[in-house]
């Protein structure tokens, strides 16, 4: 019900945003000419339209909307799929669905091609004249036997009678499907068991297999009968007495042929291979699956009658399947039915949200670690992380030593060392913790060092011939290399701890920031620099008040790009080596084929990337409001 309400709300919001947007276009002032950057500002209603379109596409192609509005349709289509599956052994022998040829036609065409190949292989293989003549006779007999299977005069009368019986049984099933009361009253115990099944997608079984409606019972019963008819059809073989005698004689000639083991080993291997190919083709000929075309016509026509009746009995279910469940179909297995196509590989929004809610529970998390929560951490640990141990070495005096009584008397130097190492009592404060937080910290740390070192070097390269000539080859040498190419080497050197991942992200951000800052510095208008010189500005003032402000658009754009590239690189690094982080979660889920968690991590990474990008847009708007207006 909730999904259904949300779907209707999204449709309404999409329609409203489109009409409102068209209204704004009609009433827009004429001075907002094409090309004016002001025209691209605002437009939040189009944001609503875009978001609604994406969500509607997701609800529709994931079949979540179908599950909300037609919860019983999945179970009924499961029963239809059972009937289709039971009829497939017969259907596959006729030009139906995606097939274009009779099974016998395909088998004859394939076997004739292989016999032609055998003929060529026989001519190029080293046999004696007597052996070659005998093998030629065997190949000719195989051609004759294949032709005899398609000859109506060679057909045993019992085969035609059995095919007619199969056709009559299929017609009978179609007539039974058309009856109102078929298959009779429902067994109360079986019906209660069916109704007690969990709903569509509520458990690991995607679709409950037992029929829950009268229409479902009809198709379920028909599938049982159809399975018996298929077994009956598969039991029919084109093996009349005359044809059997011909095949027995041919088999005896093949079995009685002795391979000449004299001569070169390559010749012997070629002879053995030829005989194996002959035996392989003979086994297929002896299978008896080729019939004269007119023998199976009645069965094919009966299947068409059953198809028409099956479609008629489905009624509106066909339109639900075509419209509400696009991009796939429901297939029946041995013990359950499953969604195929987009309904299978595209997770349902409601299931994804439920998975996220479950993993977001700090008491559950993922692999014993929360997605995003907090933990109480002593202030002393933070002090130990920030303050270096060598500060205590700068304090005058010696560290204390224990006395003869075994007691240790602390002094000021040891107390400073205790503070630097975090060896003191302190209160605890809440600190963010979890997979998401670890990934965010790694990205921010790598980006911070990339900006800290990349921007000054880029500006320096934009202002100095020496810096550009000296550092440009070094930067351009590693910049085109994909980050993943560095990942195995860096992780091998630094291990799976955070410092290796942060260094990899630093390499990614550093190159981008160098290029951005250098482009910004070289793009500064020369007239502004001359004006600053004429006003008596020093080099430092020119850099701070002219070059840096003019470089900010390129630098901030570089930061936006760096964030996106760092996100993609981080996830790959966490998948290669790591015990926490969003990439680690996705990697473990991939190994376990948990598609809902995989999609949840993908959506989560996209939302976090969007959040960072929105923040950068705000920073750009506040920092360089003159961009595009000068």
C-alpha positions as CSV (number, residue, x, y, z in Angstrom):
1,X,0.0,0.0,0.0
2,X,2.8,2.4,0.9
3,X,4.6,1.7,-2.5
4,X,1.3,2.2,-4.3
5,X,0.8,5.6,-2.7
6,X,4.3,6.7,-3.3
7,X,4.0,5.6,-7.0
8,X,0.9,7.7,-7.5
9,X,2.5,10.7,-5.7
10,X,5.5,10.4,-8.0
11,X,3.3,10.4,-11.1
12,X,1.4,13.4,-9.8
13,X,4.6,15.3,-9.0
14,X,6.1,14.6,-12.4
15,X,2.9,15.8,-14.2
16,X,2.8,19.0,-12.0
17,X,6.5,19.8,-12.5
18,X,6.1,19.5,-16.3
19,X,3.1,21.8,-16.5
20,X,4.6,24.2,-14.1
21,X,7.8,24.3,-16.1
22,X,6.0,25.0,-19.3
23,X,4.1,27.8,-17.5
24,X,7.4,29.3,-16.4
25,X,8.7,29.2,-19.9
26,X,5.7,31.0,-21.3
27,X,5.8,33.8,-18.7
28,X,9.6,34.2,-18.7
29,X,10.9,37.7,-19.4
30,X,12.2,38.3,-22.9
31,X,15.4,39.9,-21.6
32,X,16.7,36.5,-20.4
33,X,18.2,35.8,-23.8
34,X,19.7,32.5,-24.9
35,X,23.2,32.1,-23.6
36,X,22.6,34.2,-20.4
37,X,23.9,32.1,-17.4
38,X,21.0,33.5,-15.4
39,X,18.6,31.3,-17.5
40,X,20.3,28.2,-16.0
41,X,19.7,29.3,-12.4
42,X,16.8,28.0,-10.4
43,X,14.5,25.5,-12.1
44,X,13.9,23.4,-9.0
45,X,10.7,22.1,-10.6
46,X,12.8,20.4,-13.2
47,X,14.8,18.8,-10.4
48,X,11.6,17.4,-9.2
49,X,10.8,16.1,-12.7
50,X,14.1,14.4,-13.0
51,X,14.0,12.7,-9.6
52,X,10.5,11.6,-10.2
53,X,11.4,10.1,-13.6
54,X,14.3,8.1,-12.2
55,X,12.2,6.8,-9.3
56,X,9.2,5.9,-11.5
57,X,11.6,4.1,-13.9
58,X,13.0,2.2,-10.9
59,X,9.6,1.3,-9.4
60,X,8.3,0.2,-12.8
61,X,11.2,-1.9,-14.2
62,X,11.9,-3.5,-10.8
63,X,8.3,-4.7,-10.7
64,X,7.8,-3.0,-7.3
65,X,4.8,-1.2,-8.6
66,X,3.4,-4.4,-10.0
67,X,3.9,-6.1,-6.7
68,X,2.1,-3.2,-5.0
69,X,-1.0,-3.0,-7.3
70,X,-1.2,-6.7,-8.4
71,X,0.1,-8.8,-5.5
72,X,-1.7,-12.0,-6.7
73,X,-0.7,-11.6,-10.3
74,X,2.8,-13.0,-9.6
75,X,1.3,-16.2,-8.2
76,X,-1.0,-16.6,-11.1
77,X,1.7,-16.0,-13.7
78,X,3.8,-18.6,-11.8
79,X,1.1,-21.2,-12.6
80,X,1.0,-20.1,-16.2
81,X,4.8,-20.5,-16.3
82,X,4.3,-24.0,-15.0
83,X,2.1,-24.9,-17.9
84,X,4.6,-23.3,-20.4
85,X,7.5,-25.2,-18.8
86,X,5.6,-28.5,-19.0
87,X,4.8,-27.9,-22.7
88,X,8.4,-26.8,-23.6
89,X,9.7,-30.3,-24.5
90,X,7.0,-30.5,-27.2
91,X,7.2,-26.9,-28.2
92,X,10.9,-27.0,-28.7
93,X,10.5,-29.5,-31.6
94,X,8.3,-27.1,-33.6
95,X,8.9,-23.7,-35.2
96,X,7.4,-21.8,-32.3
97,X,8.5,-18.9,-30.1
98,X,12.1,-18.1,-31.2
99,X,12.5,-21.3,-33.3
100,X,12.2,-21.2,-37.1
101,X,12.8,-24.8,-38.1
102,X,11.5,-28.2,-37.1
103,X,13.7,-30.1,-34.7
104,X,14.1,-32.9,-37.4
105,X,15.0,-30.3,-40.0
106,X,17.8,-28.9,-37.8
107,X,19.1,-32.3,-36.9
108,X,19.2,-33.4,-40.5
109,X,20.9,-30.2,-41.6
110,X,23.5,-30.5,-38.8
111,X,24.2,-34.2,-39.4
112,X,24.5,-33.9,-43.2
113,X,27.0,-31.1,-42.7
114,X,29.1,-33.3,-40.4
115,X,28.9,-36.2,-42.7
116,X,30.2,-34.0,-45.5
117,X,33.0,-33.0,-43.2
118,X,33.7,-36.7,-42.5
119,X,33.8,-37.3,-46.3
120,X,36.5,-34.6,-46.6
121,X,38.4,-36.0,-43.6
122,X,38.3,-39.5,-45.0
123,X,39.9,-38.3,-48.2
124,X,42.8,-36.7,-46.3
125,X,43.4,-39.5,-43.8
126,X,45.9,-42.2,-44.5
127,X,43.9,-45.4,-44.8
128,X,44.5,-48.5,-46.8
129,X,42.3,-48.9,-50.0
130,X,40.2,-51.7,-48.4
131,X,39.6,-49.7,-45.2
132,X,38.8,-46.5,-47.2
133,X,36.3,-48.4,-49.2
134,X,34.6,-49.9,-46.1
135,X,34.4,-46.5,-44.4
136,X,32.9,-45.0,-47.5
137,X,30.2,-47.7,-47.5
138,X,29.5,-46.9,-43.8
139,X,29.2,-43.2,-44.5
140,X,26.9,-43.9,-47.4
141,X,24.8,-46.1,-45.2
142,X,24.5,-43.4,-42.6
143,X,23.2,-41.0,-45.3
144,X,20.6,-43.6,-46.3
145,X,19.6,-44.2,-42.7
146,X,19.1,-40.5,-42.1
147,X,17.0,-40.2,-45.3
148,X,14.9,-43.2,-44.1
149,X,14.0,-41.4,-40.9
150,X,12.3,-38.6,-43.0
151,X,10.6,-41.1,-45.4
152,X,7.0,-41.7,-44.7
153,X,7.1,-45.1,-46.5
154,X,9.7,-46.2,-44.0
155,X,7.6,-45.1,-40.9
156,X,6.2,-47.8,-38.7
157,X,2.4,-47.4,-38.4
158,X,2.6,-47.4,-34.5
159,X,4.5,-44.1,-34.6
160,X,1.7,-42.3,-36.4
161,X,-0.8,-43.7,-34.0
162,X,1.1,-42.6,-31.0
163,X,1.6,-39.1,-32.4
164,X,-2.2,-38.9,-33.0
165,X,-2.8,-40.0,-29.4
166,X,-0.5,-37.1,-28.2
167,X,-2.4,-34.6,-30.4
168,X,-5.8,-35.9,-29.1
169,X,-4.6,-35.5,-25.5
170,X,-3.4,-31.9,-26.1
171,X,-6.8,-31.1,-27.7
172,X,-8.5,-32.7,-24.6
173,X,-6.4,-30.5,-22.3
174,X,-7.4,-27.4,-24.3
175,X,-11.1,-28.3,-24.0
176,X,-10.7,-28.9,-20.2
177,X,-9.1,-25.5,-19.8
178,X,-12.1,-23.9,-21.5
179,X,-14.5,-25.5,-19.0
180,X,-15.7,-23.3,-16.2
181,X,-15.4,-25.8,-13.3
182,X,-12.0,-27.3,-14.3
183,X,-10.2,-28.8,-12.4
184,X,-13.0,-29.4,-9.9
185,X,-13.5,-28.4,-6.2
186,X,-10.5,-27.3,-4.3
187,X,-9.1,-29.4,-1.5
188,X,-9.6,-27.3,1.7
189,X,-6.4,-28.5,3.2
190,X,-4.3,-27.7,0.1
191,X,-6.1,-24.3,-0.3
192,X,-5.4,-23.4,3.3
193,X,-1.7,-24.3,2.8
194,X,-1.6,-22.2,-0.3
195,X,-3.1,-19.2,1.3
196,X,-0.7,-19.5,4.3
197,X,2.2,-19.0,2.0
198,X,4.2,-15.7,2.4
199,X,3.5,-12.9,0.0
200,X,5.4,-12.1,-3.2
201,X,9.0,-11.4,-2.2
202,X,8.5,-11.7,1.6
203,X,11.0,-14.5,1.9
204,X,14.0,-15.9,0.0
205,X,11.4,-17.7,-2.3
206,X,10.5,-14.9,-4.8
207,X,7.1,-16.2,-5.7
208,X,5.0,-18.7,-3.7
209,X,4.6,-21.8,-5.9
210,X,1.2,-23.1,-4.7
211,X,-1.8,-21.7,-6.6
212,X,-3.8,-19.2,-4.5
213,X,-6.7,-18.4,-6.9
214,X,-9.1,-20.4,-9.0
215,X,-7.4,-19.3,-12.2
216,X,-4.1,-20.3,-10.7
217,X,-5.5,-23.8,-9.8
218,X,-6.7,-24.2,-13.3
219,X,-3.2,-23.6,-14.8
220,X,-1.5,-25.6,-12.1
221,X,-3.7,-28.7,-12.8
222,X,-3.2,-28.2,-16.6
223,X,0.6,-28.2,-16.1
224,X,0.4,-31.6,-14.3
225,X,-1.5,-33.0,-17.3
226,X,0.7,-31.3,-19.8
227,X,3.8,-32.9,-18.1
228,X,2.3,-36.3,-18.6
229,X,1.6,-35.5,-22.3
230,X,5.2,-34.3,-22.8
231,X,6.5,-37.5,-21.3
232,X,4.3,-39.4,-23.6
233,X,5.6,-37.4,-26.6
234,X,9.2,-37.8,-25.6
235,X,8.7,-41.6,-25.5
236,X,7.8,-41.7,-29.2
237,X,10.8,-42.8,-31.3
238,X,11.0,-43.4,-35.0
239,X,12.2,-47.0,-34.6
240,X,10.2,-49.3,-36.8
241,X,11.3,-52.9,-37.5
242,X,12.8,-52.1,-40.9
243,X,14.6,-49.0,-39.7
244,X,15.8,-50.9,-36.6
245,X,17.2,-53.7,-38.7
246,X,19.0,-51.2,-40.9
247,X,20.5,-49.4,-37.9
248,X,21.6,-52.7,-36.3
249,X,23.4,-53.7,-39.4
250,X,25.1,-50.4,-39.6
251,X,26.1,-50.5,-35.9
252,X,27.6,-54.0,-36.5
253,X,29.7,-52.8,-39.4
254,X,31.0,-49.8,-37.3
255,X,31.8,-52.1,-34.4
256,X,33.5,-54.6,-36.6
257,X,35.8,-52.1,-38.2
258,X,39.4,-52.5,-36.9
259,X,41.7,-49.5,-36.9
260,X,45.0,-50.1,-38.6
261,X,47.6,-49.3,-35.9
262,X,50.6,-49.5,-38.2
263,X,52.5,-46.5,-39.5
264,X,53.1,-43.1,-38.1
265,X,51.5,-42.2,-34.7
266,X,49.9,-39.1,-36.2
267,X,48.2,-41.2,-38.9
268,X,47.0,-43.6,-36.2
269,X,45.6,-40.7,-34.2
270,X,43.8,-39.3,-37.3
271,X,42.2,-42.7,-38.0
272,X,41.0,-43.0,-34.4
273,X,39.5,-39.5,-34.5
274,X,37.6,-40.3,-37.7
275,X,36.1,-43.5,-36.3
276,X,35.1,-41.6,-33.1
277,X,33.3,-39.0,-35.3
278,X,31.5,-41.7,-37.2
279,X,30.4,-43.4,-33.9
280,X,29.2,-40.0,-32.5
281,X,27.1,-39.2,-35.5
282,X,25.7,-42.8,-35.6
283,X,24.5,-42.4,-32.0
284,X,22.5,-39.3,-32.9
285,X,21.0,-41.1,-35.9
286,X,20.1,-44.0,-33.7
287,X,18.3,-41.6,-31.3
288,X,15.1,-41.7,-33.4
289,X,14.1,-38.0,-33.0
290,X,13.7,-37.4,-36.7
291,X,10.2,-37.9,-38.2
292,X,8.6,-37.3,-41.6
293,X,7.2,-33.7,-41.5
294,X,3.6,-34.6,-41.9
295,X,3.6,-37.0,-38.9
296,X,4.0,-34.3,-36.3
297,X,1.6,-31.8,-38.0
298,X,-1.4,-32.8,-35.8
299,X,0.7,-32.3,-32.7
300,X,1.8,-28.8,-33.8
301,X,-1.8,-27.8,-34.6
302,X,-3.0,-29.1,-31.3
303,X,-0.3,-27.0,-29.5
304,X,-1.5,-23.9,-31.4
305,X,-5.1,-24.6,-30.1
306,X,-3.8,-25.0,-26.6
307,X,-1.8,-21.7,-26.9
308,X,-5.0,-19.8,-28.0
309,X,-7.0,-21.2,-25.1
310,X,-4.2,-20.5,-22.7
311,X,-4.1,-16.9,-23.7
312,X,-7.9,-16.6,-23.5
313,X,-7.9,-18.1,-20.0
314,X,-5.2,-15.6,-18.8
315,X,-7.5,-12.7,-19.7
316,X,-6.3,-9.4,-18.2
317,X,-3.3,-11.2,-16.7
318,X,-1.6,-10.9,-20.1
319,X,-1.8,-7.1,-20.0
320,X,-0.6,-7.0,-16.4
321,X,2.4,-9.1,-17.4
322,X,3.1,-6.9,-20.5
323,X,2.6,-3.5,-19.0
324,X,3.3,-3.7,-15.2
325,X,6.2,-6.2,-15.5
326,X,8.4,-4.9,-18.4
327,X,11.8,-6.2,-19.3
328,X,11.3,-9.8,-18.3
329,X,9.0,-12.6,-17.4
330,X,8.2,-15.1,-14.6
331,X,9.7,-18.6,-15.1
332,X,8.9,-21.8,-13.3
333,X,11.5,-24.1,-11.8
334,X,11.3,-27.5,-10.1
335,X,10.2,-26.2,-6.7
336,X,9.6,-22.5,-7.1
337,X,9.0,-19.6,-9.6
338,X,11.4,-16.7,-10.1
339,X,11.5,-13.3,-11.7
340,X,13.7,-13.0,-14.8
341,X,15.0,-9.9,-16.6
342,X,14.9,-6.5,-15.0
343,X,12.6,-7.7,-12.2
344,X,15.5,-10.0,-11.1
345,X,18.7,-7.9,-11.5
346,X,17.1,-4.5,-10.6
347,X,16.2,-4.5,-6.9
348,X,12.9,-3.2,-5.7
349,X,13.0,0.1,-3.9
350,X,11.1,-1.2,-1.0
351,X,13.5,-4.2,-0.6
352,X,16.5,-1.9,-0.9
353,X,15.2,0.5,1.7
354,X,14.4,-2.5,4.0
355,X,18.0,-3.8,3.6
356,X,19.4,-0.4,4.3
357,X,17.2,0.0,7.4
358,X,18.4,-3.4,8.6
359,X,22.1,-2.7,8.1
360,X,21.8,0.8,9.5
361,X,20.8,-0.7,12.8
362,X,23.9,-0.2,14.9
363,X,23.3,-3.5,16.7
364,X,23.4,-5.4,13.4
365,X,25.5,-3.4,10.9
366,X,27.5,-5.4,8.3
367,X,30.0,-8.0,9.4
368,X,29.8,-6.8,13.0
369,X,30.5,-3.2,12.0
370,X,27.8,-0.4,11.8
371,X,27.2,1.5,8.6
372,X,27.2,4.8,10.3
373,X,27.0,5.3,14.1
374,X,29.3,6.5,16.9
375,X,31.4,5.1,19.6
376,X,32.7,6.6,22.8
377,X,36.4,7.3,22.5
378,X,38.7,8.7,25.3
379,X,40.1,12.1,24.7
380,X,43.6,10.7,25.6
381,X,43.6,8.6,22.3
382,X,42.9,11.7,20.2
383,X,45.7,13.6,22.0
384,X,48.1,10.7,21.4
385,X,47.2,10.7,17.7
386,X,47.8,14.5,17.4
387,X,50.8,15.1,19.7
388,X,54.1,13.5,18.6
389,X,56.0,11.4,21.2
390,X,59.3,13.3,20.6
391,X,57.9,16.4,22.3
392,X,58.7,14.8,25.6
393,X,62.3,14.4,24.5
394,X,62.6,18.2,24.3
395,X,61.8,18.6,28.0
396,X,65.0,19.1,30.0
397,X,66.0,16.3,32.4
398,X,66.0,12.5,32.3
399,X,63.1,10.1,32.4
400,X,62.6,8.6,35.8
401,X,63.9,5.1,36.8
402,X,62.6,2.8,39.4
403,X,64.3,2.9,42.8
404,X,65.7,0.0,45.0
405,X,62.3,-0.3,46.5
406,X,60.8,-0.9,43.1
407,X,58.8,2.3,43.1
408,X,58.7,4.8,40.2
409,X,58.5,8.5,40.9
410,X,57.1,10.4,38.0
411,X,58.5,13.8,37.0
412,X,57.5,16.5,34.6
413,X,59.2,14.8,31.7
414,X,57.4,11.5,32.2
415,X,54.1,13.3,32.6
416,X,54.6,15.1,29.3
417,X,55.4,11.7,27.7
418,X,52.3,10.2,29.2
419,X,50.2,13.0,27.7
420,X,51.9,12.6,24.3
421,X,51.2,8.8,24.3
422,X,47.7,9.2,25.7
423,X,48.5,7.4,28.9
424,X,46.3,9.4,31.2
425,X,42.7,9.3,32.4
426,X,40.2,11.3,30.4
427,X,36.5,11.5,29.7
428,X,35.1,9.9,26.5
429,X,33.3,11.7,23.8
430,X,31.1,10.4,20.9
431,X,33.1,9.9,17.7
432,X,31.5,8.9,14.3
433,X,32.1,5.3,13.4
434,X,31.1,2.8,10.7
435,X,31.7,1.8,7.1
436,X,30.4,5.0,5.6
437,X,32.4,7.2,8.0
438,X,35.6,5.3,7.2
439,X,35.1,5.9,3.5
440,X,34.3,9.5,4.0
441,X,37.4,10.1,6.1
442,X,39.7,8.4,3.6
443,X,38.3,10.5,0.7
444,X,38.6,13.8,2.7
445,X,42.2,13.0,3.9
446,X,43.4,12.1,0.4
447,X,41.6,15.2,-1.0
448,X,43.1,17.4,1.7
449,X,46.7,16.4,1.0
450,X,46.0,16.6,-2.8
451,X,44.8,20.2,-2.4
452,X,47.5,21.2,0.1
453,X,50.3,20.1,-2.2
454,X,48.8,20.2,-5.6
455,X,47.4,23.8,-5.7
456,X,50.7,25.5,-4.7
457,X,52.7,23.4,-7.2
458,X,50.1,24.1,-9.9
459,X,50.3,27.9,-9.3
460,X,54.1,27.7,-9.2
461,X,54.1,25.8,-12.6
462,X,51.8,28.5,-14.0
463,X,54.1,31.3,-13.0
464,X,57.6,29.8,-13.4
465,X,59.2,28.5,-16.6
466,X,61.5,26.4,-14.4
467,X,58.7,24.8,-12.4
468,X,56.7,24.0,-15.5
469,X,59.6,22.5,-17.3
470,X,60.9,20.6,-14.3
471,X,57.6,19.2,-12.8
472,X,55.4,18.8,-15.9
473,X,57.1,15.6,-17.1
474,X,56.8,14.1,-13.6
475,X,53.1,14.9,-13.2
476,X,52.2,13.9,-16.8
477,X,54.1,10.7,-16.5
478,X,51.8,9.2,-13.9
479,X,48.6,11.2,-14.4
480,X,47.4,9.2,-17.4
481,X,47.9,5.9,-15.6
482,X,44.6,4.6,-14.2
483,X,44.5,4.7,-10.4
484,X,43.7,1.0,-10.2
485,X,47.0,0.3,-11.9
486,X,48.7,1.8,-8.9
487,X,46.5,0.1,-6.3
488,X,48.2,-3.3,-6.1
489,X,51.6,-1.8,-5.8
490,X,50.6,0.8,-3.2
491,X,48.6,-1.7,-1.2
492,X,51.6,-4.1,-1.3
493,X,53.9,-1.4,0.1
494,X,51.6,0.1,2.7
495,X,49.4,-2.9,3.5
496,X,45.7,-2.9,3.9
497,X,45.6,-0.1,6.5
498,X,44.2,3.4,5.8
499,X,47.6,5.0,4.9
500,X,47.8,3.1,1.7
501,X,44.3,4.0,0.6
502,X,44.8,7.6,1.5
503,X,48.1,7.8,-0.4
504,X,46.4,6.3,-3.5
505,X,43.6,9.0,-3.2
506,X,46.3,11.6,-2.7
507,X,47.9,10.6,-6.0
508,X,44.6,10.9,-7.8
509,X,43.7,14.3,-6.3
510,X,47.2,15.7,-6.6
511,X,47.4,15.4,-10.4
512,X,44.0,16.9,-10.9
513,X,44.7,19.8,-8.6
514,X,48.0,20.5,-10.2
515,X,46.4,20.7,-13.7
516,X,43.5,22.8,-12.4
517,X,45.7,25.3,-10.5
518,X,48.2,25.6,-13.4
519,X,45.3,26.2,-15.9
520,X,43.8,28.9,-13.6
521,X,47.2,30.6,-13.1
522,X,48.0,30.7,-16.9
523,X,44.5,31.9,-17.7
524,X,44.7,35.1,-15.7
525,X,44.2,38.1,-17.9
526,X,47.5,39.9,-18.5
527,X,45.7,43.4,-18.3
528,X,44.8,42.7,-14.7
529,X,48.5,41.8,-13.8
530,X,49.7,45.0,-15.6
531,X,47.2,47.1,-13.7
532,X,48.4,45.6,-10.4
533,X,52.0,46.3,-11.3
534,X,51.1,49.9,-12.2
535,X,49.5,50.4,-8.9
536,X,52.7,49.3,-7.1
537,X,51.6,45.8,-6.0
538,X,54.4,43.4,-5.0
539,X,54.7,39.9,-6.4
540,X,53.1,38.4,-3.2
541,X,50.2,40.8,-3.5
542,X,49.7,40.0,-7.2
543,X,49.6,36.3,-6.4
544,X,47.2,36.8,-3.4
545,X,44.9,39.4,-4.9
546,X,45.0,38.8,-8.7
547,X,46.2,35.4,-9.7
548,X,44.7,33.3,-6.9
549,X,41.1,34.9,-7.2
550,X,41.3,34.3,-11.0
551,X,42.4,30.7,-10.5
552,X,39.7,29.9,-8.0
553,X,37.1,28.8,-10.6
554,X,39.5,26.3,-12.1
555,X,40.7,25.2,-8.6
556,X,37.2,24.6,-7.2
557,X,36.1,22.9,-10.4
558,X,39.2,20.6,-10.0
559,X,38.1,19.8,-6.4
560,X,34.6,18.8,-7.7
561,X,36.2,16.5,-10.2
562,X,38.7,15.1,-7.7
563,X,35.9,14.2,-5.3
564,X,34.2,12.1,-7.9
565,X,37.4,10.4,-9.1
566,X,38.4,9.8,-5.5
567,X,35.1,8.1,-4.7
568,X,35.5,5.7,-7.6
569,X,39.1,5.0,-6.7
570,X,38.4,4.5,-3.0
571,X,35.7,1.9,-3.6
572,X,38.0,-0.1,-5.9
573,X,40.8,0.1,-3.3
574,X,38.5,-1.1,-0.6
575,X,37.4,-3.9,-2.7
576,X,41.0,-5.0,-3.3
577,X,42.1,-4.8,0.3
578,X,40.2,-3.7,3.3
579,X,38.0,-4.7,6.3
580,X,35.8,-1.6,6.4
581,X,34.3,0.9,4.0
582,X,31.5,0.9,1.4
583,X,33.8,-0.9,-1.2
584,X,34.4,-3.6,1.3
585,X,30.7,-4.1,1.9
586,X,30.1,-4.3,-1.9
587,X,32.9,-6.7,-2.4
588,X,31.7,-9.2,0.3
589,X,28.1,-8.9,-1.1
590,X,29.4,-9.6,-4.6
591,X,31.1,-12.8,-3.4
592,X,27.9,-13.9,-1.7
593,X,25.7,-12.8,-4.7
594,X,23.6,-10.5,-2.4
595,X,22.3,-8.2,-5.1
596,X,20.2,-6.1,-2.8
597,X,23.2,-5.1,-0.7
598,X,25.2,-4.5,-3.9
599,X,22.6,-2.1,-5.2
600,X,22.3,-0.5,-1.8
601,X,26.0,0.3,-1.8
602,X,25.8,1.7,-5.4
603,X,22.9,3.9,-4.5
604,X,24.6,5.0,-1.2
605,X,27.8,5.9,-3.1
606,X,25.8,7.9,-5.6
607,X,24.0,9.8,-2.9
608,X,27.2,10.6,-1.0
609,X,28.9,11.7,-4.2
610,X,25.8,13.9,-4.9
611,X,25.9,15.3,-1.4
612,X,29.6,16.3,-1.8
613,X,28.9,17.8,-5.2
614,X,26.0,19.9,-3.8
615,X,28.3,21.1,-1.0
616,X,30.9,22.1,-3.6
617,X,28.3,23.9,-5.7
618,X,27.4,25.9,-2.6
619,X,31.0,26.7,-1.9
620,X,31.6,27.8,-5.5
621,X,28.5,30.0,-5.4
622,X,29.6,31.7,-2.2
623,X,33.3,31.9,-3.0
624,X,33.3,33.1,-6.6
625,X,29.9,34.7,-7.2
626,X,31.4,36.7,-10.1
627,X,32.0,33.7,-12.3
628,X,30.3,34.1,-15.7
629,X,29.3,37.7,-15.0
630,X,32.5,39.6,-15.7
